[in-house]
Structures are given as structure tokens and as C-alpha cells.
């Protein structure tokens, strides 16, 4: 029996108008994952005027998206696209194609791919 792992952890840290969002996805992201993520992001941004969002995505164990989840991701990008300052994607070589797709949806911010976690964190904090 082949049991695939699936999970999502999210961290949100807010200092005045700067928001640091960390996401780690395991397996394939689903629509249900976005039903969890989206209200958390909405709540974190609700009271912040002109938020500046920095995101660290750990994709080392991510296998992609379900089609409906990709649409949810796109809608999230449209809703908050201008507020994203930097998106660091930490992963492995087969992640690069997915990383490029993610970056295209968040058009205002810089998107960079890293194979080293510490480098990704350092770049976000520059």
C-alpha cells in the first residue's frame, strides 16, 4: 500500500507593517489547504495598512498542486500580489520549474530560488 505524506505548516510573524510568512508543504497542495491558508493570511493582513510581505516557502517535500489548488494560489496572488516584497523558495533541483510558476503569479515582488535554507533566510532579511 502506497501512503503519500501530506501536510502544511504555516507561520505568520508581524512587526508593524512588515509580515513574515513561512510555509512548508509536504506532498501535493489541495483546495482544502487553501481553505486553511487564505483566512490566516486575510486575518494577518486585515489591520495592516500597506503591508510588506516576505515569504519563505519550503518546497523540499512538495510535489505540486492539484488543479483547483493552483487556481486558489493564483487568486491569492491576485488579491495580495502588490504587497509581496520578496518570496524565497527553498527546494531541490526538481522544484525549479514549480518555483518559476509560483513566481509568475506574484508579479510585484522579487522571487528567488535557493537550495540552501540559510541563504534563503539571509536574502529575505537583507
BELWOJO-V554638 format. One record per residue. N is the residue number from 1. RES is the residue in one letter. SS is DSSP state (alpha for helix, beta for strand, coil for the rest). PSI is psi in whole degrees, -180 to 180 (NA if undefined). Layout:
n->N res->RES ss->SS psi->PSI
n->N res->RES ss->SS psi->PSI
//
This chain:
n->1 res->X ss->coil psi->129
n->2 res->X ss->coil psi->109
n->3 res->X ss->coil psi->117
n->4 res->X ss->coil psi->141
n->5 res->X ss->coil psi->145
n->6 res->X ss->coil psi->135
n->7 res->X ss->beta psi->168
n->8 res->X ss->beta psi->129
n->9 res->X ss->beta psi->143
n->10 res->X ss->beta psi->138
n->11 res->X ss->beta psi->138
n->12 res->X ss->beta psi->124
n->13 res->X ss->beta psi->131
n->14 res->X ss->beta psi->128
n->15 res->X ss->beta psi->109
n->16 res->X ss->coil psi->-118
n->17 res->X ss->coil psi->2
n->18 res->X ss->beta psi->130
n->19 res->X ss->beta psi->130
n->20 res->X ss->beta psi->120
n->21 res->X ss->beta psi->125
n->22 res->X ss->beta psi->134
n->23 res->X ss->beta psi->137
n->24 res->X ss->beta psi->121
n->25 res->X ss->beta psi->138
n->26 res->X ss->beta psi->127
n->27 res->X ss->beta psi->-144
n->28 res->X ss->beta psi->126
n->29 res->X ss->beta psi->141
n->30 res->X ss->coil psi->169
n->31 res->X ss->alpha psi->-40
n->32 res->X ss->alpha psi->-35
n->33 res->X ss->alpha psi->-41
n->34 res->X ss->alpha psi->-26
n->35 res->X ss->alpha psi->-20
n->36 res->X ss->alpha psi->-48
n->37 res->X ss->alpha psi->-49
n->38 res->X ss->alpha psi->-49
n->39 res->X ss->alpha psi->-33
n->40 res->X ss->alpha psi->-44
n->41 res->X ss->alpha psi->-44
n->42 res->X ss->alpha psi->-46
n->43 res->X ss->alpha psi->-40
n->44 res->X ss->alpha psi->-31
n->45 res->X ss->alpha psi->-12
n->46 res->X ss->coil psi->-43
n->47 res->X ss->coil psi->10
n->48 res->X ss->coil psi->122
n->49 res->X ss->coil psi->131
n->50 res->X ss->coil psi->62
n->51 res->X ss->coil psi->149
n->52 res->X ss->beta psi->113
n->53 res->X ss->beta psi->130
n->54 res->X ss->beta psi->135
n->55 res->X ss->beta psi->136
n->56 res->X ss->beta psi->115
n->57 res->X ss->beta psi->121
n->58 res->X ss->beta psi->105
n->59 res->X ss->beta psi->18
n->60 res->X ss->beta psi->-25
n->61 res->X ss->beta psi->14
n->62 res->X ss->beta psi->141
n->63 res->X ss->beta psi->2
n->64 res->X ss->beta psi->-158
n->65 res->X ss->beta psi->150
n->66 res->X ss->coil psi->156
n->67 res->X ss->alpha psi->-45
n->68 res->X ss->alpha psi->-34
n->69 res->X ss->alpha psi->-36
n->70 res->X ss->alpha psi->-39
n->71 res->X ss->alpha psi->-43
n->72 res->X ss->alpha psi->-41
n->73 res->X ss->alpha psi->-43
n->74 res->X ss->alpha psi->-44
n->75 res->X ss->alpha psi->-39
n->76 res->X ss->alpha psi->-41
n->77 res->X ss->alpha psi->-40
n->78 res->X ss->alpha psi->-39
n->79 res->X ss->alpha psi->-43
n->80 res->X ss->alpha psi->8
n->81 res->X ss->alpha psi->-40
n->82 res->X ss->alpha psi->-23
n->83 res->X ss->alpha psi->-15
n->84 res->X ss->beta psi->117
n->85 res->X ss->beta psi->-52
n->86 res->X ss->beta psi->138
n->87 res->X ss->beta psi->116
n->88 res->X ss->beta psi->127
n->89 res->X ss->beta psi->118
n->90 res->X ss->beta psi->123
n->91 res->X ss->coil psi->-154
n->92 res->X ss->coil psi->176
n->93 res->X ss->alpha psi->-41
n->94 res->X ss->alpha psi->-2
n->95 res->X ss->alpha psi->-18
n->96 res->X ss->alpha psi->-37
n->97 res->X ss->alpha psi->-43
n->98 res->X ss->alpha psi->-42
n->99 res->X ss->alpha psi->-40
n->100 res->X ss->alpha psi->-39
n->101 res->X ss->alpha psi->-44
n->102 res->X ss->alpha psi->-47
n->103 res->X ss->alpha psi->-36
n->104 res->X ss->alpha psi->-29
n->105 res->X ss->alpha psi->-30
n->106 res->X ss->coil psi->80
n->107 res->X ss->coil psi->-28
n->108 res->X ss->coil psi->-31
n->109 res->X ss->coil psi->166
n->110 res->X ss->beta psi->138
n->111 res->X ss->beta psi->130
n->112 res->X ss->beta psi->143
n->113 res->X ss->beta psi->137
n->114 res->X ss->beta psi->144
n->115 res->X ss->coil psi->0
n->116 res->X ss->coil psi->123
n->117 res->X ss->alpha psi->-46
n->118 res->X ss->alpha psi->-37
n->119 res->X ss->alpha psi->-41
n->120 res->X ss->alpha psi->-46
n->121 res->X ss->alpha psi->-43
n->122 res->X ss->alpha psi->-43
n->123 res->X ss->alpha psi->-41
n->124 res->X ss->alpha psi->-34
n->125 res->X ss->coil psi->2
n->126 res->X ss->coil psi->NA
//
